[in-house]
Amino acid sequence: MSNLSVELDRLDHFALTVRDVDQTCAFYEKVLGMAREPFGEGRVALRFGRHRININPNPNELSRKAAVPIPGSAEFCVVAATPLTDFVAHLRACGVDLEHGPAETDGAEGLLRSIWFRDPDGNLVKVASYE
């Protein structure tokens, strides 16, 4: 074990492996208000605030990727500035079915009110609010 003390600041980005990049981007743009952002050589990310989700097609030829990249194997939580009741109404207007919630859950900074739904690949998306 190292005697060196390290400290992390924040999550910068993570990657989702998807079947259809355009379908995924359209979903996240419409449902979560993210912005499609090209980067690198033909790569695409979805930006929100200081964060982004890199979108990786399946299959892909990237040299640095998960050991077993499979569409629909991710789950993640984003914190909303919009009240959850308004967010639920927005999801319904977008034709997105809630899988669970609103319910109280534990978050990185305390208790959250959360809702869950799935993206086009079946990834579990949780939108939460520190109320």
Buried (B, 14 or more C-beta within 10 A) or exposed (E): EEEEEEEEEEEEEEBBBBEBBEEBBEBBEBBBEBEBBEEEEEBBBBBEEEBBBBBBBBEEEBEEBEEEBEBBBBEEBBBBEEEBEEBBEBBEEEEBEBEEBBEEBEBEEEEBBBBBBBBBBEBBBBBBBEE
